[in-house]
Amino acid sequence: MRAAGLKIGLASVSKNAFAVLERLGITERFDYVVDAALVARGKPDPEIFLTAARELGVAPHDCLGVEDAVAGVAAIKAAGMFALGVGLAEVLRQADLVISGLDRFDLNAVSMNAVTQ
C-alpha cells in the first residue's frame, strides 16, 4: 500500500494499541493510529473510522476499511467507506468484499471492486 502512495491508519478498540505496535516494532508503518482512548463510542459506531480518515486527511468515501468482525464492518459501512472483510463471507455479509486472510489481499482486486460499487 505504501508503494501505491496510500496513507495507512489503524483504528483499534484496544486501549493499548500504541504499546502493542511499539512492542511489535511496527509503529512507523502507520500514518495515524486511533485507539479506544481517543474516541467516545466504540464499534459499530463509525466514530473511530471517521476520526482516522479525518486525521489522515482523506474523505471517508475514498477509504478502505479492513475488519474481521461484524461490528467493525458495520462501523466501516456507517462511515461511508469500502469494507474489506477478513474471514468468512457468511459471517461478514455486510462487507463489500471478503477474503479468507490477509495473505489473499490484492490491492488491484480491491480497487476494481471499489470502482464498481
C-alpha positions in Angstrom: 0.0 0.0 0.0 2.9 2.3 0.7 4.3 1.6 -2.8 0.9 2.8 -4.2 1.2 6.0 -2.3 -1.6 5.3 0.1 -1.9 6.5 3.7 -2.3 3.8 6.3 -4.3 4.3 9.5 -5.1 1.9 12.3 -8.5 2.0 14.2 -8.3 -0.2 17.2 -10.8 -0.7 20.0 -7.8 -1.7 22.2 -6.7 1.0 24.7 -3.1 -0.4 24.4 -2.8 -0.3 20.6 0.2 2.0 20.8 2.0 -0.3 23.2 1.3 -3.3 21.1 2.5 -1.6 17.9 5.7 -0.5 19.7 6.4 -4.0 21.1 5.9 -5.4 17.6 8.2 -2.7 16.1 5.7 -1.6 13.5 4.6 1.8 14.7 6.2 3.5 11.8 4.1 1.6 9.3 1.0 3.6 10.2 0.5 7.3 9.4 -2.1 7.6 12.2 -3.4 5.4 15.0 -6.8 5.8 16.7 -7.4 3.7 19.8 -10.3 3.4 22.1 -8.9 6.1 24.4 -9.3 8.7 21.6 -13.0 8.2 20.9 -16.2 8.3 22.9 -18.1 5.5 21.1 -16.9 2.0 20.1 -17.8 -0.1 17.1 -20.3 -0.4 15.5 -20.4 3.4 15.8 -18.3 4.8 12.9 -16.5 7.4 15.1 -13.2 5.5 15.2 -13.0 5.2 11.4 -14.2 8.7 10.7 -11.6 10.0 13.2 -8.8 8.1 11.3 -10.0 9.4 7.9 -10.1 13.0 9.2 -6.7 12.8 10.8 -5.3 11.2 7.6 -6.9 14.0 5.5 -8.8 11.5 3.4 -12.6 11.7 2.6 -14.4 8.6 4.0 -15.7 7.6 0.6 -12.0 7.3 -0.5 -11.1 5.0 2.3 -10.8 1.2 2.5 -11.5 -0.2 5.9 -10.3 -3.7 6.8 -12.1 -5.7 9.5 -12.5 -9.2 10.8 -15.6 -8.6 13.0 -19.2 -7.9 12.2 -19.3 -4.8 14.4 -16.2 -3.4 12.7 -17.7 -4.0 9.2 -20.9 -2.2 10.3 -18.8 0.7 11.5 -16.9 1.0 8.3 -20.1 0.9 6.2 -21.7 3.5 8.5 -18.7 5.7 7.9 -19.3 5.6 4.2 -16.2 3.6 3.4 -15.5 0.5 1.3 -15.4 -2.5 3.7 -13.0 -5.4 3.2 -13.9 -8.3 5.5 -11.2 -10.7 6.5 -12.8 -14.1 7.5 -15.9 -15.9 6.5 -18.2 -14.4 3.8 -21.3 -15.9 5.5 -20.4 -14.1 8.7 -19.2 -10.8 7.2 -22.2 -10.4 4.9 -22.3 -6.6 5.1 -18.7 -6.3 3.7 -18.2 -5.1 0.2 -15.6 -7.8 -0.4 -14.5 -10.7 1.8 -11.1 -12.5 1.7 -10.2 -15.5 3.8 -6.9 -14.0 5.1 -4.6 -11.1 4.7 -2.4 -13.3 2.6 -5.1 -13.0 0.0 -5.1 -9.2 -0.1 -4.8 -7.8 -3.6 -4.9 -4.0 -3.8 -5.8 -4.2 -7.5 -8.8 -6.5 -6.9 -10.0 -4.2 -4.1 -9.6 -1.2 -6.3 -11.6 -2.8 -9.1 -14.4 -3.8 -6.7 -14.5 -0.3 -5.1 -14.8 1.3 -8.6 -17.8 -0.9 -9.4 -19.6 -0.2 -6.2 
